[in-house]
Amino acid sequence: MFQLLIELAKADSNVVQALRGHFAFVEDRLNAHKTEDQTVWFQHFVKGDLVGNAWTEIGNVEIGDVGTRVTENKQGQLVVNGQKYYSTGTIFADWIDLFALDETTNQHVIAVVSTQANGIQISDDWDGFGQRTTGSGTLIIQNVAINRDHILPFENRFKYQTAFYQVVHLATLAGIALSAVDIFTQEVRKRTRIYSHGNAQLVREDAQILQVIGKAYAQAYAAETIVLRTAEALDAAYFNHFEGDENADLQANDRAELESSQGQVVISELVLKLTTELFNALGASASTTEKQLDRFWRNARVVSSHNPLIYKEKVIGDWEVNQAPLPYVWQIGNSPSAKQQEIAA
């Protein structure tokens, strides 16, 4: 699958990111099939239904908390209320994978609601400088009715979910790299303007230009290879889930988390470097907005910014030196200490 995602990202990196939540939800339902029949969801998938992702909230939400809530109204109907941002892919989807707190059980849950339900408002207001068409905008959920069988305990999510989400990003980055080297190669091949202090009468024969292109192809190859290696770790985690060996299951999940983190550190830096240094093979005309060659760097920068790699580097080091547990699930939100500072001020 990840080879196909790389190829799709090469054609359009936005599409892969927009589908990231869908693939993760499918993976979760495949894992859940071990203990509960998931035929109903499988039928939705086979029919072509897509699932969007809506977990993150911005604004005054403390880390560890979530503002989106499942409650019971006066009529005894379960309803969902909340607001999300970075609701990637939701604008194109049939269903929404919502992270919420179920106040009737005091559990964190995944609430799955239809994009066509009354009370759903999806805005295409994502204003990032890259990955512009991922549909990562605002989602408002207002008194949306939900059935109990569409409320899934978060504690039952598949263990390697963070690794899975990350490897989809890595596939996106690898696709960006492959697309960038292809487009820049075409630009070099047809370029007629040379520099007086260059090394050849044709740009395509200039040894230093060829060095730039050759290095970029090697970097893109490395990125693709690492993605496929980390995908093998995800496969191992999936199959171990069904074996009934808790120790082997833990080791497989640790491997998936570790390899996805290591892959992120290397691929993010490689692709950002590649999409910058390729400009050395061309001239000032490469910066024209007509060509939009900066789109590769912009898209790579946005994808790489999702999960700050400095923390992944720390996690890898802490694991190797201190055997510290790997963080399977993490969150982002406002710091309680910062809030106390504001109150004190």
Secondary structure, DSSP 4 states (H G I P E B T S, - for coil): -HHHHHHHHHH-HHHHHHHHHHHHHHHHHHHHTTTS--HHHHHHHHHT--EEEE----SS-BTT----EEEE-TTS-EEEEEEES--TTGGG-SEEEEEEEETTTTEEEEEEEETTSTTEEE------SS-TTS----EEEEEEE--GGGEEEGGGS-TTHHHHHHHHHHHHHHHHHHHHHHHHHHHHHH-----TTSSSSSGGG-HHHHHHHHHHHHHHHHHHHHHHHHHHHHHHHHHHHTT--HHHHHHHHHHHHHHHHHHHHHHHHHHHHHHHHGGGGS-GGGG-TTT-TTHHHHHHHHHHHSS-HHHHHHHHHHHHHH-PPP-SS----B-HHHHHHHHH-
